[in-house]
Amino acid sequence: MSLQKSRYESQSIVNSFNLFIDTGKAAIIGDGRSTGDNYLVHLGDNGIEAMDGEIIRMSLVNFNMFNNIYGVNLNNCKFRITTDRTASLGGNIRAALHNIPRKNYKTVGAMASAFATELASGLLIQSQAEGSSATTATTVTLPAVETQLSDTDDRLIDITITFDANHLFSSDKVFIQCFRQVGDSFALLGALGLDSEPPADGATPEPKENSFEVTVPSNTTIRVKGYYPAQRMTDPNVYVRCSSTQNGLESIVLSDPIGDTSTGRYMGEVLNSNILAKIHRDTEFINFETGSSDEYFLNLQQRKLSTLRVFLTDSRGRPLGRPFGSDTLQDGTASGLEDDETGVIINKKQNQNGNLFFDAVIKVEIVKVRDPKMLDSMPPPPLLPAREAQNILTWQDYGRPKF
């Protein structure tokens, strides 16, 4: 689509009305594919149609939902531990994917402490697999759990892990990795995000990069330090999107967190957008009320609207709290009860029978933008009757005589 189509001669509202949406019973009423965060509205006999020279404009007036999405979720909790004890020492390359416990954290220190516990546990397992006699790994973590965001602090994660026996690793053979194609844990932890292709689960790749500054002060300690200030969450906004073709533009990363999986890069920079609005996540609520200076709207590139799909994502086009490309019908839970053994969410119907839904008011306007110019010419005059004709009778045939 070219923005040439968006240049108007004038704009005047022909008709205007409000569309009230509530997705609380999406699984019961309406389209069977609808969920609380991916809602299809079938207008039926109430379809909206614009005439020649008119467009359909939709504006978000009001939006409300409860913030039932964890700050640390499937999209920012994953990190990989890779250790390499060379064959000359009787060791192997070992790698395992780990998760920071998914929940809300009051402070950065609380999140760092949870990361440190999982990190120490993973390193202890790999150390034991190499033949270490260590049985425990204790941690000392900064920032302290009680350190508030308003306190004087640099928010840099600093973890010292102490083993009760030789862990068998050297400083250049321990890698803590955060892959950007897997999620945003690098931003959460203040680490370097790796753009290389992440290894498959269970694989034992040759370690090459580190997301943290990792040192081994002694044969019983390992120290892990973040490069940048850590965060309690990575996505402060919810994006309301509309599947209908419109005239907005967006950065390509807002719809694709992966790009080319072989290079980690993108072919373009900007594409046509399906974003209707960006709404800030508060502690308990996610809400928006339009004002005189902050109006979200879109102009549809179609003249008739009979079906509208409104859905919610994070800033990378991922379903809320779920990986990119997840089926919102089969995997509809952003946060909730997990199995103690596997860490897998037990019930995945939060957006169908749970509390992941929203209500909104969308203003729909029919806007006249130009006066269409029609072909207006004089019709050919009627032929004279035969008795009055002075010559051979002819008939108009697109300017050619016909006898």
C-alpha positions in Angstrom: 0.0 0.0 0.0 1.2 3.5 -0.8 0.5 6.4 1.4 -0.6 8.2 -1.8 -3.9 6.7 -1.0 -4.1 8.7 2.2 -4.0 12.2 0.8 -7.3 13.8 1.2 -9.0 16.8 -0.3 -11.1 17.4 2.8 -12.5 15.5 5.7 -16.1 15.6 7.0 -17.9 13.1 9.2 -20.9 11.6 7.5 -21.9 9.2 10.2 -20.6 8.1 13.6 -21.4 5.5 16.2 -19.8 3.5 19.1 -19.0 -0.2 19.0 -19.0 -1.7 22.5 -17.0 -4.9 22.9 -16.8 -7.3 25.8 -14.8 -10.5 25.4 -15.7 -12.0 28.8 -17.8 -14.8 27.2 -16.0 -15.1 23.9 -16.0 -18.9 24.2 -19.8 -19.1 24.6 -21.2 -16.3 22.4 -20.3 -15.7 18.7 -17.5 -17.2 16.7 -16.1 -20.4 18.0 -12.5 -19.2 17.2 -12.9 -16.2 19.6 -11.1 -16.0 22.9 -10.8 -13.3 25.5 -7.6 -11.9 23.9 -8.4 -12.7 20.3 -12.0 -11.6 19.5 -13.9 -11.9 16.2 -16.9 -9.5 15.8 -19.3 -10.5 13.1 -21.5 -7.5 12.3 -24.0 -9.4 10.2 -26.9 -7.1 9.2 -25.1 -4.2 10.9 -22.2 -4.2 8.4 -20.6 -0.9 7.8 -20.2 0.4 4.3 -18.6 3.6 2.9 -19.8 5.1 -0.4 -17.6 6.7 -3.2 -15.2 9.2 -1.8 -15.7 8.0 1.8 -13.5 6.0 4.2 -14.1 4.1 7.5 -12.2 5.4 10.5 -12.0 3.5 13.8 -10.8 5.1 17.0 -10.2 3.5 20.5 -12.2 5.5 23.0 -11.9 3.2 26.1 -10.1 0.0 27.0 -10.1 -2.0 30.3 -8.7 -5.3 31.5 -7.1 -6.7 34.7 -3.4 -7.2 34.6 -3.3 -11.0 34.9 0.0 -11.3 33.1 3.2 -12.0 35.1 6.1 -9.6 34.7 8.4 -12.6 34.3 6.7 -15.0 31.8 7.5 -17.4 29.0 8.8 -14.6 26.8 11.6 -13.4 29.1 12.4 -16.2 31.6 14.7 -18.5 29.5 18.5 -18.6 29.7 21.0 -21.4 28.8 23.9 -22.7 30.9 26.8 -24.2 28.8 29.9 -25.6 30.3 32.9 -27.0 28.5 35.4 -29.3 30.4 37.8 -30.3 27.7 38.3 -34.0 26.7 41.9 -33.9 27.9 40.5 -33.5 31.4 37.9 -36.2 30.9 35.0 -33.8 30.4 32.3 -32.9 27.9 30.4 -29.9 26.5 27.1 -29.7 28.4 24.2 -27.4 27.8 20.7 -27.0 29.4 17.9 -24.5 29.1 16.7 -23.0 32.4 13.7 -20.8 33.4 13.5 -18.1 36.0 10.4 -18.8 38.1 7.5 -17.1 36.3 5.7 -14.6 38.6 5.6 -11.0 39.6 8.6 -9.6 41.6 8.3 -6.7 43.9 12.0 -5.7 43.5 14.8 -6.3 41.1 16.7 -8.0 44.0 13.9 -10.5 44.4 14.1 -11.4 40.7 17.9 -11.6 40.8 17.7 -13.9 43.8 15.3 -16.2 41.9 17.7 -16.2 38.9 20.7 -16.9 41.1 18.9 -19.9 42.7 18.1 -21.5 39.3 21.6 -20.7 38.0 23.3 -22.3 41.0 21.1 -25.4 40.7 21.9 -25.7 37.0 25.7 -25.3 37.5 25.6 -27.8 40.3 23.9 -30.4 38.2 26.5 -30.0 35.4 29.4 -30.0 37.8 28.2 -33.3 39.3 27.8 -34.7 35.8 31.5 -34.0 35.3 32.4 -35.9 38.4 32.4 -33.2 41.0 31.7 -34.3 44.6 29.9 -31.0 45.3 26.5 -31.4 46.9 25.4 -27.8 47.5 25.8 -24.5 45.9 24.9 -21.4 47.9 24.5 -17.9 46.5 25.2 -14.3 47.6 23.3 -11.9 45.3 23.1 -8.2 44.6 21.0 -6.1 44.6 19.6 -7.2 47.9 16.0 -8.4 47.9 14.8 -5.4 50.0 16.4 -2.8 47.7 13.6 -0.7 46.2 13.7 1.0 42.7 13.8 4.4 44.5 16.8 3.5 46.6 20.3 4.5 45.7 21.6 1.5 43.7 23.0 0.7 40.3 20.6 -2.3 39.8 23.5 -4.4 38.4 23.1 -8.1 39.1 26.2 -9.6 40.9 26.0 -13.3 41.9 28.6 -15.3 43.7 28.0 -19.1 43.8 30.0 -21.1 46.3 30.2 -24.9 46.0 31.2 -27.2 48.9 33.7 -29.0 46.7 35.7 -28.4 43.5 33.3 -27.6 40.7 35.9 -28.6 38.0 35.3 -25.6 35.8 37.8 -22.9 34.6 36.8 -19.3 33.9 36.7 -19.5 30.1 34.5 -22.7 30.1 31.4 -21.4 31.8 28.8 -19.7 29.6 25.5 -18.1 30.7 23.6 -17.3 27.5 20.5 -15.2 26.7 19.3 -15.6 23.1 17.2 -12.9 21.7 15.3 -15.3 19.4 14.2 -17.2 22.4 13.0 -14.2 24.5 13.9 -11.0 26.3 15.7 -12.4 29.3 18.8 -10.4 28.3 16.8 -7.2 29.0 15.3 -8.5 32.3 18.8 -9.5 33.6 20.8 -6.6 32.2 22.8 -9.0 30.0 24.0 -9.1 26.4 21.4 -10.5 24.0 22.9 -13.0 21.6 21.7 -12.8 18.0 23.2 -16.1 16.9 21.0 -19.1 16.3 20.1 -20.7 19.6 20.9 -24.4 19.9 18.1 -27.0 20.0 16.9 -28.2 23.4 19.2 -31.0 24.6 21.9 -30.1 22.1 25.6 -29.7 23.2 26.9 -26.9 21.1 30.4 -25.5 21.0 30.2 -22.5 23.4 31.3 -19.3 21.8 29.7 -16.3 23.5 28.7 -15.1 27.0 25.9 -12.8 28.0 27.4 -12.0 31.4 30.8 -11.4 32.8 31.7 -14.8 34.2 34.7 -15.4 36.3 36.0 -18.3 38.5 37.9 -16.8 41.5 38.6 -20.3 42.9 37.8 -23.9 42.3 34.8 -23.6 44.6 33.3 -20.3 43.5 31.9 -18.8 40.3 30.9 -15.2 39.9 28.3 -13.9 37.4 27.9 -10.1 36.8 25.4 -8.3 34.6 26.6 -5.6 32.3 23.5 -3.3 32.5 20.8 -2.4 35.0 18.3 -5.2 35.5 14.5 -4.9 35.3 11.4 -6.5 37.0 9.6 -6.9 33.6 10.4 -6.3 29.9 7.1 -5.3 28.3 5.3 -2.3 30.0 2.6 -2.1 27.3 -0.1 -4.2 25.7 -0.8 -3.7 22.0 -4.3 -3.7 20.7 -4.3 -4.9 17.1 -6.9 -5.1 14.3 -6.6 -7.5 11.4 -8.3 -5.2 8.9 -6.0 -3.5 6.4 -5.2 0.1 7.5 -2.9 2.9 6.7 -0.6 2.8 9.7 3.1 1.9 9.7 5.3 0.2 12.3 8.8 -1.0 12.8 9.1 -4.6 11.7 10.3 -5.9 15.1 6.9 -5.0 16.5 5.4 -7.9 14.6 8.4 -10.3 14.3 10.8 -10.9 17.2 12.9 -13.4 15.3 13.6 -12.1 11.7 15.8 -14.3 9.5 16.6 -17.3 11.8 19.9 -17.9 9.9 21.2 -14.4 10.4 19.0 -12.9 13.1 18.4 -9.9 10.8 15.5 -8.5 8.9 14.9 -7.8 5.2 13.1 -4.5 5.8 12.7 -1.9 8.5 9.0 -0.6 8.3 5.8 -2.4 7.2 2.1 -1.7 7.2 0.8 -1.9 10.7 -2.2 -3.6 12.3 -1.8 -1.8 15.6 -4.8 0.2 16.8 -3.4 1.3 20.2 -0.6 0.9 22.7 -1.7 0.8 26.3 0.4 1.0 29.5 0.3 -1.9 32.0 -0.3 -0.7 35.6 0.2 -2.9 38.6 -3.4 -4.1 38.7 -5.1 -2.7 35.6 -4.5 -2.2 31.9 -6.7 0.7 30.9 -7.0 3.6 28.5 -9.3 6.5 28.2 -9.0 8.8 25.2 -8.2 12.4 25.7 -8.0 15.5 23.6 -4.3 14.9 22.7 -3.9 11.1 22.8 -6.2 9.5 20.3 -5.5 6.2 18.7 -7.2 5.7 15.3 -6.8 3.9 12.0 -8.3 4.4 8.5 -9.4 1.2 6.9 -8.3 0.5 3.3 -11.6 -1.2 2.6 -15.1 0.2 1.9 -17.1 -2.5 3.6 -16.6 -3.9 7.1 -18.6 -7.0 8.0 -16.1 -8.8 10.3 -13.6 -7.3 12.7 -10.8 -9.2 14.6 -9.4 -7.4 17.7 -6.5 -9.1 19.5 -3.8 -8.4 22.0 -0.1 -8.9 21.9 3.1 -7.6 23.5 5.6 -5.3 21.8 7.0 -8.1 19.6 3.7 -9.4 18.2 3.6 -12.4 20.6 0.4 -13.4 22.4 0.4 -12.1 26.0 2.8 -14.2 28.1 3.2 -16.9 25.4 5.9 -17.6 22.7 5.7 -16.2 19.2 3.3 -18.1 17.0 1.3 -19.7 19.8 -2.2 -20.9 19.0 -4.5 -18.8 21.2 -7.1 -21.6 21.2 -4.8 -24.4 22.2 -2.4 -22.3 24.4 -4.5 -19.6 25.9 -2.9 -19.0 29.3 -0.5 -16.1 29.9 0.2 -17.0 33.6 -1.1 -19.4 36.2 -0.6 -22.6 38.1 2.4 -24.7 36.9 3.4 -28.3 37.5 6.0 -28.5 40.3 8.0 -31.1 38.4 8.0 -29.9 34.8 7.1 -26.2 35.2 4.4 -26.5 32.5 1.2 -24.6 33.0 -1.5 -27.0 34.0 -4.6 -25.4 32.5 -4.3 -23.5 29.2 -7.7 -21.9 29.0 -7.2 -18.6 30.8 -8.5 -16.7 27.7 -11.5 -19.0 27.3 -12.9 -19.8 30.8 -10.5 -17.8 32.9 -9.7 -14.1 33.6 -7.8 -13.1 30.5 -10.3 -10.9 28.7 -11.1 -7.2 28.1 -13.8 -4.7 27.3 -13.4 -1.7 24.9 -15.3 1.0 23.1 -14.4 1.7 19.5 -15.8 4.7 17.7 -16.5 4.1 14.1 -16.9 7.0 11.7 -17.8 7.3 8.0 -15.6 10.2 6.8 -16.1 11.9 3.4 -12.6 12.7 2.1 -13.3 13.9 -1.5 -15.9 14.5 -4.1 -15.5 11.7 -6.7 -15.2 13.1 -10.3 -17.4 11.2 -12.7 -17.4 11.2 -16.4 -20.0 13.7 -17.5 -20.4 14.2 -21.3 -23.3 15.0 -23.7 -25.0 11.9 -25.1 -25.1 11.6 -28.9 -28.3 13.3 -30.4 -31.1 11.0 -31.6 -31.2 10.2 -35.4 -33.6 12.0 -37.7 -36.5 10.0 -39.0 -35.9 8.3 -42.4 -38.4 10.6 -44.2 -36.3 13.7 -43.1 -32.9 12.2 -43.7 -31.1 13.8 -46.6 -28.5 11.1 -47.1 -27.8 7.4 -46.5 -28.9 6.3 -43.0 -26.0 5.9 -40.6 -25.9 4.6 -37.0 -23.4 5.6 -34.4 -20.9 2.8 -33.7 -18.3 4.3 -31.4 -17.5 6.9 -34.0 -17.5 4.5 -37.0 -20.2 4.6 -39.7 -22.3 1.5 -40.0 -24.5 1.0 -43.1 
